[in-house]
Structure formats: C-alpha cells, structure tokens
C-alpha cells in the first residue's frame, strides 16, 4: 500500500484504482501498457534535442 501512496503523490493524475492496478501489475510481472504510458509521460523528463545530436563525420580543423 505504501507504493500506491508514493505513486499517487508523484502522479496525482492517476486515480487510486489506477495506482493500485499499476503497482499490483508490477508486482505480478508487467504493467498494463496504458498505465505505463501515463507513468512514463509524467515521470520521464524529455531529452534536450541539442544534447541528443550526434556528429556523423568529423569536420576539418583549419
């Protein structure tokens, strides 16, 4: 029950029933996709697109 309360504190968008369903599913193995999507959207910070750029070839230094 503590995990459900903690999850609800961090994700108030989840109803108590959804939080309980999510935690119970995690304990049994795998969370439902629709709840995992909500949790990921709320908890995972977006990547800064500038920091995500990778150079494919090295430029010439003058």
C-alpha positions in Angstrom: 0.0 0.0 0.0 2.9 2.3 0.6 4.0 2.0 -3.0 0.5 3.1 -4.1 0.5 6.1 -1.9 4.0 7.1 -3.1 2.9 6.7 -6.7 -0.2 8.8 -6.2 2.0 11.6 -4.6 4.3 11.6 -7.6 1.5 11.1 -10.1 -1.8 12.8 -9.0 -3.2 12.2 -12.5 -3.7 8.6 -11.6 -6.8 7.6 -9.7 -6.4 5.5 -6.6 -7.7 2.5 -8.6 -5.2 3.1 -11.4 -2.3 3.4 -9.0 -3.3 0.2 -7.3 -3.7 -1.6 -10.7 -0.2 -0.4 -11.8 1.5 -1.4 -8.6 -0.2 -4.8 -8.4 0.7 -5.4 -12.1 4.3 -4.5 -11.4 4.4 -7.0 -8.5 3.0 -9.7 -10.8 5.4 -9.0 -13.6 4.3 -6.4 -16.2 2.3 -3.2 -16.0 -0.5 -2.5 -18.4 0.6 -0.6 -21.5 -1.9 2.3 -21.0 -0.8 2.9 -17.4 2.9 2.5 -18.3 2.4 5.2 -21.0 0.9 7.6 -18.4 3.7 6.9 -15.9 6.4 7.3 -18.5 4.9 10.6 -19.8 4.7 12.1 -16.3 8.0 10.8 -14.8 10.5 10.8 -17.7 11.9 14.2 -18.5 12.2 15.0 -22.2 15.6 14.8 -23.8 17.1 18.2 -24.7 17.3 17.9 -28.6 20.6 19.8 -28.6 22.3 17.3 -26.4 20.9 14.4 -28.4 22.7 15.5 -31.6 25.4 13.2 -32.8 28.1 14.1 -35.3 28.3 11.6 -38.1 31.6 12.7 -39.5 34.4 14.8 -38.2 34.8 18.3 -39.6 38.2 19.7 -40.8 40.1 21.9 -38.4 41.8 24.8 -40.1 
